[in-house]
Amino acid sequence: MIAEAENRPVGLRERSLKAVVWSSADTFGRQGIQFITSILLARLLTPAEFGLVGMTIVFLAVATSFVDSGFSSALIQRREVTEEDKTSVFLFNISAGLAMAAVMYGAAPWIARFYAQPILTGVTRLLALNLFIAACGAVQFALLSRRLDFKTQWKVGMAATAVSGAVAVVLAWRGYGVWSLAIQADVSALITTVLVWLLVPWRPSRKGSIKSLRSMFGFGSRVLSAGLVNTVFERVQLLLIGKVFGPADLGYYTRAYSTQQVPASVFQTIVSKVTFPMFSTISGDRERLKTVMRKCMVTIGAAVIPMMVGLALMAKPIVIVLFGSRWLPCVPYLRILALAGALWPLHVANLEVMLAAGRSDLFLRAEVVKKVLGAVGLAVSVPISVLAMVWAMLVVSVLCYGVNASYAQRAIDYNIIAQIKDLLKPLLSTTVMALIVGTIALGAKLTAPVLLLAGVSTGVAVYIAMSFLLRVEPITHTSYELIGTLTRRSPSVP
């Protein structure tokens, strides 16, 4: 009876809603702690010290992609998974994690010479430990995502983020500089892996097989290839900024990027963690998959687009209030990146529906096309300035949304014109909000804290009012449900 209930639409809805709640709690909780930690660290460390860690990220990200090799996604996507499959992936992950950690350890002096920063030898070697530690818990996390068990992920994530953040702040206060950031990453990985082993009952058996890995390699290899392409082109900006412009400029860029990531990655992570396993459960019903995808797009757009536009408008007072005036050079970057970030969760939704439909071939093709566009943008902008690079990222992000929607259309027949039509009301509400808040930001002579408070409160009020006027369903429905809950009666939604 339970299995039958889970197969009915209401079963999927209930499990999906529960997954969204716990995934949101996990993401908001971790991002909130990380953000508070970053505020404290930004006042204790210099932009150059943040830039030094940013210089290693591209190398570590590529190594991380090889450690997983797409097998975690294959475990989630498969309808039936055997114990042999799980153990095979586990053995592969720890072997690859150990190998990649050794490669990074050996390459550390070369990375330091590449940037002309001798301290990077030790920093890179310390960060390389992450590769093996994280690999030890990768299968357990995949199994949690497969079961839509984000409550356990929330417990693990909150503990790891809080403890590692506290360690980093104490070390930075004691004068450890860049080392506090490297140690923070290792502590977070260690706590995460230990806790996931304690909370997830699965243990590897003695039997793994090459045959099992081969059966997942077709799907996993395309995810790996797409992931590698995506990782290289996402992180190559850090490599180029660090090499061409130096650690201080890289520090300003990473501060803008990480601040923009607070709202953008919250929704992006929730969308990615929930939609892929949710879409995978209905991948055999194309019409139902399209219907769920449309609802996801409107809900995501109604929440993310106004938030990111508001961040762009309020960038200067946000930086002053949170990080201090010495971080003001990052404001132009933050404004542009915030606009680009408005599209990121929509990118993710289109990509996840391709994977859920089993079309990792389309996923890979889309990534290749997008990276060609990204390479052109970098080639044109790098000789100019960091600001030119950020503008190029915005242009490329808009073009890439078109690419993702185009390839997703082949999987579920939901094209970009239909997507934009579905998002038209949230876009119009956001435009009105932006005009009013922008006028306040440009014309009002207020202190940074007062301007921030006035801009945020006005923006929220105007956007909600416009949403009710235009009947933006995700906003109005949520509001009616909240009113009904507060007044202890069933909401009456017109």
N, C-alpha and C positions, 0 to 999 in steps of 0.2 A: 504493500500500500504506500509506503514512504517513497519507494522508487517511482511508482506511478505518479504520485503527487509532484515529484520533482520534475517530471517530464511534461506536466501541464504548464501552460503559459503562466498561470498564477505562481507556480513553483519557481519559475525562472525570475519572475518579477520580485518575489519575496527575497530570494537569495541575492538578486542583484542589488536591491535596495539595502539589504544588510551589508553587502560587500562595499557599497558606496559609503555607507555610514562609517564603517571601520577603516576603510582605506582613507577616507577624508580625515578621520581622527588621527590616523598614523601620520599622514602627510602634513597636516596642519600642526600637529604636535611637534614632529621632528623639525619642520621648517621654522616653527616659532622659536624653538630652543636654539637652533642653528643661527637664526637671525639675531637673537639676543646676544649669543656668543660672539657673533661677528661684529656687533656694535662695540662690545667691550674690547675685543681684540684690535679693532680699528683705532681705538684711542690709546692702545698700549704699543702697537707695532707701527712701523713705517710703511708707506706704499711700496718701497723697494723690497721689503721683507715678504710682503704678499706676492710681489712679482717673482721672487725667486722660486717659490713653490709652484707658481703658474708655469714656469719654464719647464717643469718636469711632467706636467699633466698630459701633454700629447703622447709622450713615450709610454707612460703608465696606462693611458686609455687604450692604446693599440695593444699592449700586452694583455690587458684585461679581456679584450675581445677574443684573443686567441685562447685564453684560459677557458672561456665558456663555449666558444665555437658554435653557438646557436643551439646547443643541445638542451638547454633549459627551456627555450621556446618550444622545441620539439616535444619535450615532456608535457608541457601545458597543452599544446595543440592536439596531441594524439587522443583519440577517443578511448583507447584501451592501452594501459601501461602495465607491463609485467615487472616483477621484482628484478628480473635479469636486466631489463632496460634501466631501471633506477641505479642498480649497482654498477652497470657498465658506464653510465654517465658520471657517477661519483668517482670511479677509479680514473676515468679520463681527466676529470676536473683537477683532482689533486696532483696527478702526474704533470699536467700542463701548467698548473700553478707553480709547482716546484721548478719546472724548467724555465718558465718565464721570469721567476724571481732570480734565478741564477743568471739569466741573460741580462737583466737589468742591473744586477750587482756588477757584472763584468763591464757593462757599457757605461757605468757611472762616470769614470774619468773622461771618457770621450764626450759625454754630455756636458761636463764641466768645461772642457776645452772649447766646445762649440760655442758656448755662451760667454766664455772668458770669465767664468765665476767659479773659482776653486772650491768654494764651500758646497757647491752642488754635488760633489762626489759623495760626501757623507750623507747629505739630505736624500739623494736619489737612492742610495743603498738602504737607508732606513725605510723609505716609502715602498721599496721593493718587497718588503715583508708582507705588505697588504695583499699581494697577488696570491700567495699561498694560503694565508689565513682565510681570505674570503672564499677561496675555492672549496674549502672544507665544508662550508655550509650551503653551497649553491643549490644542491639537489633538494634539501629540506625547504628552501625558500620557493623553489619551483612547485613542490608539492602543496605548499600552503596556498600559492596563487591558483593552482589547479582546483583546489577545493573552495576557492573564494574565502579562505580563512584569513582575513586581514586583521582580525582581533589579535591573534597571536603575533602577527607582524608588528602591530602597534606596540605591544608590550616590549618586544625586542628592540624596536627602533627607538622608543622613548628612553629606555634605559641606556642604550649605547650612546645616543646623542647627548644625553644629559651628563653622563660621567665623563665622556671624552671632551666635551665642551668645558666642563669645570677644570679638568686637568690642563687644558690648553691655556685657559685664562690665568691659572695659578702660575704656570711656567712662564707665560709672557710677562706677568707682573714681577716675577723673580729675575727677569732679564735674559731669558733663553732665546728670545728673538725668533728667527725662522724655525728653529728646532721645535718650538712649541706647536707649530702648525703640522709638522711632520709626525710628531708623537701623537697628536690628536687623531690623525688618520689611522695610525696603527692601533691605538687603544679602542677606537670605534669598531674596527674590523674584528678585533679579538673578542670584545664583549658580545658583538652580534653573533659570531660563530659559536661561542660557548653557550649562549642562551638558546639559540635555535636547536642545538643538540639536546639541551635539557628539556625543551618544551615540545619538540616534535618527536614522536615515538619511533619513527622509521629508522632502521639501521641497515647498513649495507650487508648483503649476504656474501658468501664466499665466491659466488659464481657471477662472473661478468663475461661478456663475449664481444668479439669484434663484429660478429653477425648482427648483434643488437644495435651497435653503433652505426653499422652500415645502413640498417633499415631506417635510421633517423637522419642519416647524413644528407640525403637529398634535400629535405626541408631545412635542416640545420645549417648546411653549407651555404645555402643562399642567404639565410639570415646572417651568418657570419660574414659573408662577402659584403652584404649591404651594410652591416654594422661597422665593418672596417672602413668602408668608403665613407660612411657618415662620420665616424669617429675622427678620422684623419682630417676631413674637411671642416669639422666643427672646431677641432683643436688647433689646426694649423695657424689660425689667427694668433694664438698665444705664442706659438713658436716664432712667427715672423715679427710680432711686436717686440718680443723679448730680444730677438737677435738684432733687429734693425734699430729699434728705438730705446731699448734698455729696460732694466727692471722697474724703474719708477713709473714710466709710462704704462708698462704692463700692469703694475699695481693699480693705477687709476682705472684701467680698462676692466680688470677683474673685479674691482669694487663695484663699478657700474653694472657689470654682468651679473654678479652675485646678488645685487639688490633687485635687479629686474627679475631674477630667477625666483625670488620669494613668492610673488603671486603667480608668475607664469608656470613655474615648475610644480607648484602645488596642484594646479588643475591638470597640467600635463601628466604628472605622475598618477593622479587619481584616474584620469582617462585611460592611460596606458595599462595600469594594473587591473582595472575592472573591465574595460571593454574587450580586451583580447580574450580572456577566459569566458566572458559572458557571450561575446559574438561566436566563440568556438562552439558553445553548446547548441547553437541554432544554425550552424554553418550550412546544414543540409537544406534549409528552407530559405531560398533567396529573397522571396517577398517579405518574409518576416524579418530577415536580416536588414533589409532596406528600411523597413518601418522603424526598427529599433535605432538604426543609424541616424535617421532623420531626427528622431526625438533627442538623441545624444547631441547632435550638431546644434540644435536650437538651444538646448539647455546650457551647453558649454559656451556658446557664443554670447548668450544673454548675461552670463556671469563674467567671462574673461575680458571681452572687448572693452566694456566701460571701465573696468578696473585698470587695464593697462594704459588706456588713454588718460585716465586720471593720474596715473603714476608719471606719465610723460609731462603733464601740465604742472604737477607739483614737485618735480624733480629737485629743484633748487632748495626749497625749504626742507624737504625730506633729508637731503644730504647734510645741510647745516645742523638740523635738529639732532639727527642720529649719529653722525660721524664727526662733525666739526668742520670748521672752515678750511682746514688744510686739505680736505678731500674735494673742494669745489671744482678742480679741473675735470672731475669725472662727470659733472652734470650734463654736458652736451652728449656724451656717450650714453648716459642713462636715458635721456629723452628719446633718442633714436632707437635704442635697443628695446625700450618699452613698447614702442609701436610695432616693432618686429615681433615681439613676444605675444602680441594680441592674436597672432595667427598660429602660434605653436601648438596649442591643444587641438586645433582644427586639423593641422598637419597630422598629428598623432592619430586622431580618430580615423582619418582616411587610410593611414598606413596599417592600423590594427585590423581594419575590416578586410584588407587584402590578405593579411596573414591568417585571420580566422577562417576565411574562405578557402584556405589552402593554396593561395596564389602567391607563394614566395617568389615565383619568377617575376610577377609584376612588381612586387616589392623591390626586388633587386634592380630591375630596369628603371624604375622611378628614381632610385637612389643614384644610379649612374648618370642619368640625365641631369638631376639636380646638382650633382657635384661638378659636372661640366660647367653649368651656369655659375656655380660658386668659384671655380677656378678662374673664369673670365673676370668675375668681379674682383677677385684678389689681385690678379695680374694688372688690372687697370688702376687699383686704388693704393697698393702697397708703396709705390714710389712717391706718393703724394703726402699722406699723413695718416695717423691713426683715425682721425675723424672721417677721412675719406673712406677708410676701410669699413667703418661702422655704417656709413650711408650706403655703401655697396651691399652690406649685409641686409639692410632693410629692403632694398630693391630686389635682391635675390630671394628673400623670404616671400615676397608677394608672388614672384614668378614660380617659386617652388610649390606654393599652395595650388596654383593652377595645374602643375605637373601631377601632384598627389591626387587631386580630384579627378584628373583625366584617367589615370590608371585605375583608381578605385571604381570608376564608372564601368570598366570592363568586368569587374567582379560582381557589382550589385546594381548596375544601371542607375546610378545616382550622380548626375553630372554637376559641373561647377555652377551652371546657370540655376539649376534647381536648388543647390546649396545656398547661393547668394539670395535667391528669392525667399528661402526659409529664414535667412538671417536679416532680412530687410528691416523689420521692425526694431530689433535690437540695435542695428546700425543707425537708424534714424534717431532713436532715443539717445544714443551715445553722442551723435552730432550736436543735438540741442544742448546736451549737458556740457560738451566741450566748449561750445561758444560762450556759455555763461561763465563757466569756471575759468576759461582762458581770459575773459575780460577782467575778472577779479584778480587773477595772477599778474596781469600786466599793468592794471591801473591802480590797484590798492597799495598804499604806502603803509604796510604793516610789518611788524617783526616776523621772523621766520615761523615761530610757533603759532602765532595768531593767524598768519596767512595759511598755514597748513590746516589748522582747525576749520577756518572759514571755507577753504576750498573743498575739503573732504565732505563737510556737512552739507554744503550747497550742492555738490556733485551728486551725493547719494539721494538727496531730496528731489532734485530735478529729474534724475534718471528714473526713480521709482514713480514719480508723477507721470512722466512721459510713457512709462511702461503700462500704467493703468489706462492712460488715454488711448494708447495704440493697442491695448490688450495683448501684451507680450506674455504668452501663457506661462512660461516657467516662473516669471516674477509674480504675476497675479495669483497663480495657483498656490505658490508657496506662501504668499502673504495671507490668502484666505485660510489656508490650513493653520497658519500660526495664530491668526485671530480666533479661529474656532477652538484651538487648543487652549488659548489663554482665557476664553470665556466659557470653557467647559461645555461646548456644544459642537455639533457637527458643522463643518464649514459649508456654506452654501455658495458654490462657485457658479457665477452666471455663465 
